[in-house]
Amino acid sequence: MSGWLSTATTGAAAAANTSAVSSVSTASDSWVILPMGDLSQRSNTFWELFHAVPGSSHWTLVTPPGVADNGGLVEGASDGAALVGVLPSDLLHFSPLAQSGDGGTSWKPAFLPAGLAPLPDALAYGTGAPGGAIALTGNGRALSVSGSLSSWSPLVSPAALARVAPRCGVTALDAAAMLPTGAPLIATGCRRGGQVEVFTLTTGSWQPIGSTLGGSLRGAATTVLRLEITGSTTTALVAATRAGHSALVALWRTGNAPWTASAPLAVNSGHFVVISTSVSAGGALAVLLRSPTGSPIALDIAPGVRVWSPLPLLPSGTSALALPATPVTLDAEVIDAFTVHGASLGVYALSPSGTRWVRVQTSQIPIAYGSSG
């Protein structure tokens, strides 16, 4: 796909906190967060969490019960487990957490002494030793906890990371992830230099392990939209802006090897809105954009591939994509598209030929209209 894409929020996307519409897959689970209900009214917009297992074409509603989630949800996933946080809204001024080790069948409440930032990767969750979590808060800082989720401590601030990487011009904490060792990764925005900055904590000090964009994005300001770790591979989705133009770039890093980058996907910065983002267990990425006419546009890219691939014309009302976990015997990337019309959920799978969408699920989701008014 060449040229400039003009994207703008309309209809449902305009009423929702689009930054939180996201999906992620691990080797054992896939998760997607969607706003449902009457999206023109915040009090009647309810965020729902759905779960699928490899090889299944069915998504199950697993939203943690008991807390009004009109402000949105964010989720951190680890193989076989998930940690979900509710974004502050109305009289809710902090973020209740819930953790599950059984695909969302049951949830255990946990406490976070702050409100989460409305970012897809504001939570990172690790179940391997020593375990724990990272939370990016609405006041711009990061907190961490080891072991049980009971005693959170300050982890790092933007000012501290700005001193580590002065060339970046740190703007904010954008995303968090956890290495298999339990070491934290924090991605930040950079106001200059084409820097894509990711930091890790090594022997008590923060070290930059990011990359620098070249070509037409040399000197650009950057924002990290997604940061995920699957196995030894780290995947990042970056929005870069230079001279009034914007582009999306996918980056991958395996172990300590240098980062590799996709070709830029150009978008019109005057109307640039990403409706949803998806990361697969293998590090593939999919993005859903809004066209000037209101029609959704979707593209995906896999590690080692330079050019983004446009997906077929999407079903009407598509609000999110997912790259579900697949059996190890299946080579092709599986892509699902989700449509939302009030309380009605439709799931469409991309055909094996990659040319059309096939409806695989229709569900009526119980929505408690008026319960948050």
N, C-alpha and C positions, 0 to 999 in steps of 0.2 A: 504494500500500500504506500503510495507516494503522496506528496503534497501535504497541506495543512489540514488537520481535523479541527473543526470548530465544535466545541462541546458546551452544553449548558444544562443546568438542572431544570426540569419541568415536572409538573404533576407530583407523583408520589415522591420522587427523589428530592424535590425542593422542600418537602415538609419534614423529611427525616434527617437525622444526623448521618449523612452519607459516609463520613469517615469511618463509621463503625460497621458498615455493611461489608462483611469479609468472610472468607472461608480459608481453612487450612486442613491439610491431611498429613497424617503420620503413616507409618507402615501398617498400623493396626486400626486406625480410626479416621473418619472424616467429619468435619464440623462446619456448619454454616450459620451465620447470624442474619436474620431478616426482620425488617419492620413490617407489621401487619396491622389490620384494623382500618380505622378511618385516618389516613395519613394526613388529611388536611387539618386535623385537630391533634395537638400534642397529647392532650389528656386521653384521647382514644386511640393513640398509636402505641402498640405493644410490641416489644422486641422479643423475638422467639429464636430459640436455639434448636437446631436439628442435627441429628447424628446418623451416620451410615457406616457399615463395616465393609471391608474389601469383598468384592464379588456380589454385593447386593445392590439392586437398583431402587431400594426403598429407603427413604429418609424418615426418621422417627422423631417426633417432637419430644425434646428432653429439657425444656426450659426449667431452670431451678425454681421451685415454688416459693411463695411467701413474701416476695418483695416486689413493689411496683417498679417496673422497668421501663417506664415511659421515656426516660432519658437515653436509653440504649444499653447494650451489653458489649463487653470485650472479653476475650477468651484466650488463654494460653494452653497449648496442648503438648503433651508428652506421650510417648507410646503407652497406650492403654489408660490414659488418665487426662483429666482436664481441670483447669481452674477458671471459673467464670466470675466476673465482677460486674456489678450494676452501676451504671454511671449516675452521678447525682442529678436530681431534678426536683422541682417544686420544693417540698419540705425535707427532702432527703439530701443531706449535705455531706454524706460520706458514701463510700462504696462497699456495701456488703459483698462478701465473697462466698462462693460455694465450690467445693471440690468433689470430684467423682473419679472413682477408679474402675467403674463398670459401664462405661459408655453412656453415662447420664441416667442409668436406671435408678440410682439413688444418689443423693447429694448430702454432703456434710458441710454445715456452715463454718465460715472462718471470718476473722476480723481483720480489717485494714483501717488504720487510724487516719484515713485521709480519703479524698475523692480522687478517682482515677481520671486521667486525661482521656479525652475522646479520640483515641488512636487505636487502630487495629491491633498493634503489638504493644499496647500499654502494659500487658501482663506477659511474663515469661514464667514457665513452670517446669521444674525438673524433678523427676522421680528417682533418678539414679543417685547413688551416694555422692555427696551428703544430702542431696535433695534441697528443696526450697523454692523460692520464687523471687521475682523482681517486679516492682510496680512503679510505673511512671505516673506521677500525681498531677492534678490540675494546677498546682502552684509551681510546676516546672521542675520538680526534683525527682530523684529516684530513691526508692526504699527497697530493702532486701530482707529476706528472712531465710534461715537455714532450718532444715528438719521440719518440725511441725509449724504450722502457720499461726504462731501465737505471739511472737515478739519481734516486731519489725524495727529496723534500724536505718538511719540515713546511709545511702550508698554513695551518691555523687550528685553534684549540681552542675548546671551549664557553665558557671563561672570557673569551677575547678577544671573542667575539660577544656575550656578556652585557653587556660594557661598551658595545657599540655600541647595543644596544636594551634598556635597563634595564627598560622597561615589560613586556617579554616574560617575564622570569624564565627564561632559557634553562635547559633541563633536560639536553639531549643533542643531538648531531648525528644527525639522522634520515634524511637523504637527500642525495645529490649529483647534479648534472647539469652539463652543459657547453653553453654557448651556441654558436651557429655560429661566433662570433668566437674561440672558445677560452676565453672568460671563464668562471670557475667560478660555479655556484650551489650554495649550501648551505642546506638547510632544517633548522630546529631545532624541538624541542619547546618549548612555553611553559607555565609553571605558572599563569599568570593572564592576565586582561584580554581573553580571547577573541582573543588575537593569533595569527595564523598567520605565522610569521616566516621569510622567505627572504632570504638575503644574497648580494650579488655583489661582486666585487673590482673597483673602478674607480680607475684611476690610483694604485694602491698602497694604497688604503684600502677597508675593508669598508663597504658601504652596505646598509641594510635596504630591501627592496622588497616587503614582505609586505602582508598585509591584516588587517582586524579583523572578526570575526564579530559579528553583531548579533542582535536578537530574543531567542529563548529561550537562545541560546548566548553572549549578552553576558557577559563575565567568565569564560568557560570556560577550562579548561586544554586544551591541544591537543598532538597528536602528528601529524607528517606521515608518512603511510604510503607514499606514492608521490610522486615528482617526476620528470617526464619532459618533454623538449623535442622537439617535432616542427616543423621549419620555424621560423616566428616565434611559435608558440604554446607556452606553458608550461602543463602540466597538473599539478595537485596533488590528492591524496586525503588528507583530514584526518579524524582522529578527535578529537572534542571531548567533554569531560566537565564537567558542571556539576550540583551538588546531587545527586550520585548517579546521574544520568542521562547517557547517552552518545548520540552521533549521528555519522554519517558525512556529510561535506560534500565535494563536488567543487568545485574552483576552476580557472578558466582565465584566462590573461593573454596577450594578443597584442601583441607589441612592447612599447612603454612605456605602453600603455593601462591603465586601472584593472582590477583583478581583478573577474571576475564569479563568483557563487557559486550553487550549486544550493540547493534547499530541503534542510533536514536530513533524513537518513534515521535515524529513531530506533531505537536498539537498547538492550537491557537491559545496563547496565554491569556487573551482577553476574556475567554469563556471557559477556561480549562477546569473541568471538574471530573474527577474519577468517581464513578458511581459505586463500583465495587472492585475488590482485588482478591485474587485467589492464588494460593501456593500449594503445589503438590508435594507428595512425599519424596519425589525425585528432584525437586527444585524447579519444576516448570512453573511458569507464571501465566495468569490470564487476567485481563483488565476489561471492565465494562465501562464504556464512555457513553455520553449522551450527545446526539447529533443536533444541529440547529433546528431540525424539524421535530425533535422530540423522540425520534427513533433511536433505540440503543445500538451501539456498535461494539463489537467484541473482537479482541485479538489475543493470541497466545504466543508463547515462545518457550523453548526448552533449553536446558544447559547445552552449551556448545554450538548453538544456532545463533547466527548473527542477526537475521531479519525476522521481525514480527510477522505473524501470519493472521490475516483477517479470517474470522469465522463466518459461516453462512448467516443469512438474514435471520435475526432472532425472533422467537415468538413474541406477540404483542404483550406488553406488560412485564417484560423481563426486568428484574431488579437485582439479580445477582448471578454469579457463576460459581461453580466448584469444580475442582480437579480431584475426584474421589480416589482414595486408595484402591489399588487393583491387585488381583492375585499375581503372584510372581510369574505365572505362566503367560500373562497377557502383556504383549509388547506395546500395543498402541495406547496413547494417552486417552483417558476417558474424560469427557467434559459434560457437566450437567448445567442446565439453565433453569432458573426458578422464576415463575411468574406469581405475582401476588395481586389479588383483586379482593379487597376487604379481608374476609376470613378464609378465602379460598386459595389454596396453594396448588400450583401446577409444577411438575418437574418434567423436564424434557432432556433426553440424552442425545448427544450427537451420534448420528448413525455411523456404523463402521466405515462407510465410504467417506465420511467427513463432509457430506454434501447437504444434509438436512437434519432437522430436529424431530425426534419422535417422542410423543408424550408417554411417559412411563409411570406417572403417579398423579392422582388428583386427591386432595385431602381437604376436609373442612376442619379448620383449627378453632377450638373453643376460645372465643375472645370475650373478655368480661367488660363489655362497653359500659362506660359510666362509673366504673369502680375507682377511677382515679380523679373524678371530678369533685 
